[in-house]
Amino acid sequence: MIMNVIIEDESGNAPNQADLQAWSNNFGLTMPVLADPNYRVLSSYATSSSIGLPFTVLIDRGVVVESVDYPTVDDAVRLLRAR
C-alpha cells in the first residue's frame, strides 16, 4: 500500500479534510492521503536532526522498514540548476 502523508498546508497549519481532498484531487491520487499535524509519522522515521522533505519510506509486507530516502543538498542543487 502506498500512502501520501501531509504535514502542513500552504500556510504552515495542520491540514484539514478539505486540504487532503484538494491535494488528492489536484494530483489525481487514488491512494490514501493522511494528515500528520504533530509530525508523529515524520519523527518515527527521522534518522537525523535535519530531514529533507519530501521523503520516502519503504515498508515490506512484514511491516519492516526496508529503506528511508531523503533528498540531499546535491538533489536540491540539481533541481535548482534544472530550472
C-alpha atoms as one frame of an Amber mdcrd trajectory, in Angstrom:
protein
   0.000   0.000   0.000   1.186   3.478  -0.810   0.096   6.454   1.297   0.712
  10.147   0.950   1.225  11.960   4.261   0.821  15.733   4.505   2.372  17.563
   7.445   1.059  21.078   6.867  -0.922  23.174   4.414   0.448  26.053   2.332
   0.115  28.401   5.326   2.016  26.098   7.691  -1.117  24.939   9.516  -2.238
  21.379  10.151  -4.131  20.154   7.077  -7.864  19.595   7.383 -10.041  17.188
   5.425 -10.634  19.763   2.677  -6.850  20.218   2.260  -6.324  16.470   1.970
  -9.126  16.126  -0.567  -7.855  19.083  -2.597  -4.341  17.597  -2.668  -5.713
  14.250  -3.776  -7.904  15.806  -6.462  -5.154  18.135  -7.715  -2.745  15.254
  -8.342  -5.362  12.646  -9.278  -4.323  10.385  -6.422  -6.076   7.091  -5.775
  -4.021   6.297  -2.659  -4.976   7.365   0.875  -3.873  10.887   1.819  -3.325
  11.274   5.547  -2.553  14.222   7.824   0.440  14.241  10.177  -0.092  17.536
  12.020   2.004  16.582  15.072   4.860  15.134  12.997   4.381  11.688  14.567
   4.841   9.798  11.302   7.736  12.016  10.256   9.532  11.684  13.589   9.032
   7.907  13.572  11.298   7.630  10.539  13.672  10.523  11.155  17.285   9.422
  11.090  18.903  12.793  11.766  18.091  16.223  13.119  17.848  17.559   9.571
  15.167  15.984   7.410  14.581  16.714   3.769  11.037  16.809   2.519   9.543
  15.011   0.790  10.880  11.669   1.936  10.072   8.077   1.083   9.795   5.136
   3.467   9.664   1.630   2.020   7.988  -0.837   4.389   7.784  -4.525   3.490
   4.826  -6.874   3.997   6.129  -7.768   7.460   5.957  -4.069   8.423   9.738
  -3.825   8.492  11.315  -0.588   7.263  13.437  -1.542   4.255  14.724   1.933
   3.421  14.285   5.622   4.138  15.237   8.087   1.426  15.577  11.842   1.935
  16.506  14.431  -0.646  20.076  15.624  -0.220  21.685  19.019  -0.719  23.022
  17.705  -4.035  19.447  16.836  -5.074  18.355  20.392  -4.280  21.256  21.881
  -6.264  20.405  19.689  -9.288  16.756  20.779  -9.113  17.723  24.462  -8.945
  20.095  24.121 -11.883  17.405  22.317 -13.901  15.109  25.337 -13.616
